[in-house]
Amino acid sequence: MNRRRDPRTVVLAVLTGAFLTLAALAILPIAIATLCQARRLYARYARQVARVILRIWSLRVDVHGRPQPGPRQVVYISNHSSTIDLFVLIALGLPNTRFFLSGFLQKIVPLGILAHLMGTFFTVPQDQHEQRRRIFARACRTLARTGESVYLSPEGGRITTGEIGRFNKGAFHLATALGAPLAPFHIFIPREIDPGVGYRARPGTVVVTFKPLIDTHEWHVVDVVANTERVRDLFVAWHREAWQERHDPRTDSAPAGQVVHARA
């Protein structure tokens, strides 16, 4: 049987699509009334939408550490290889933060509506070099003006589930240009619940671990490749540690869709 078409997956996918559509339609009158200028309001709304979707799929999020306070501009980065990541990222409620997302996701119209309202920067494929350069330059100017934080994943294609893929340089160019510290966090999704780039997620717990800030004050553009590889090495180590430790989440009794901050 096609793994993507088991009855549970089909039913939950339909429920998710219907809920996402209704959620996008419900926010439109508010967006019109606020002239599409209330990004923080839309982000809070999207956070609740994401948490409901996680609840639909019986997924919990166990968070270790905290994001940075809203007033401080940082460039959040994480590993990324699963459909689950998108909803986990929004559910975290990173304060005062915009996102980079693949432009392909705009084809999912309800998702595209919410993302546009949140001020998302949409990217194009890696081989469209000049267009990507313009997108990142525009984003850098916007972020320098607003002082907002931003999230983007540098991870490209992954070879196997147990390894980190190659890192693209965009996040590191951006952090260097802004002079903002990197705020890395690692996302651990057990194999038995991970749908990869599909949507056959199984019930379980995703573990998000915020790591120490990485100072970029003395970074230079000429060093971007070396800095990219250095940070990737950190993620490789964190990823292997996560698989070896097989995190024992302390929130298995928490309701699905809940984002729980574990005590230090």
Residue, then its C-alpha position, 0 to 999 in steps of 0.5 A: m500500500n502507498r504509505r502516503r495513502d493510508p486512511r489515517t494520513v488521508v483523513l488528517a491531511v483533509l482535516t488539515g487542509a480544511f482547517l488551514t483554508l478556514a483559518a486563512l479566510a478568517i484572518l482576511p477581514i482583520a487583515i483588511a481592517t488593519l491594512c495588512q500592517a499588523r504583522r505581530l498580530y498575524a504571527r500570533y494568530a499563525r502560531q495558534v493555527a500551527r499548534v492546532i495542526l500539530r494537535i490534529w496530527s498528535l504531535r507535541v513539542d518539547v522545548h529546551g532553552r528559550p528564544q531570544p527576547g524580542p528587542r534583540q535582533v538575531v538570525y535564527i537558524s536550524n536544521h530542516s528536513s521534514t514537513i513537520d518543521l514548518f509547523v513546529l517553527i511557527a508554533l514556537g512563536l519566535p518573538n519579533t521574527r520574520f521567516f524565509l520560506s521556499g516560494f513553492l509554498q505559495k502554491i498552497v494558497p491558504l499557507g501563502i496567505l498567512a505567510h504573506l501577512m507575516g511578512t515572509f521573504f520567499t526564496v527561489p531555487q539555488d540555481q537562480h543566483e541573481q534573483r536570490r541575491r536580490i531577494f536577500a539584499r532586499a531582506c537585509r535592507t528591510l531587517a536593517r531598517t526594522g530591527e526585526s529578527v529572522y529565521l532561515s534554514p541553511e540546510g540543503g539536501r540531506i543524504t540520510t535521516g541520521e546526518i546533516g545535509r550541506f549548508n547554503k551560505g545565505a544565512f551567513h551572508l545575512a548575519t554578516a551583513l546585519g552584524a547580528p548574532l546567529a541564534p541556532f537551535h536543533i530540531f530532533i524528530p524521531r524516525e518513527i514519526d518523521p514523514g520527511v518531505g511527505y506528510r505521513a507523520r505519526p504521533g509523538t514528540v519533537v524536541v527543540t533545543f536552543k543553543p548558545l548565540i554565535d557572535t558574528h560581530e567580527w565576521h567578514v564576507v570573505d570568511v563566509v564559506a569557513n563560517t558556514e562550515r564551522v557552524r555546520d560542524l556544530f549542527v553535525a555534532w548536535h544531531r549525532e548527540a541527539w540520535q545517540e541520546r534519543h531524548d527522553p521527553r518529559t512531556d509525553s503526558a502533555p496534550a498534542g499541539q502543546v509547546v512545552h518548555a522543559r525546566a533547566 
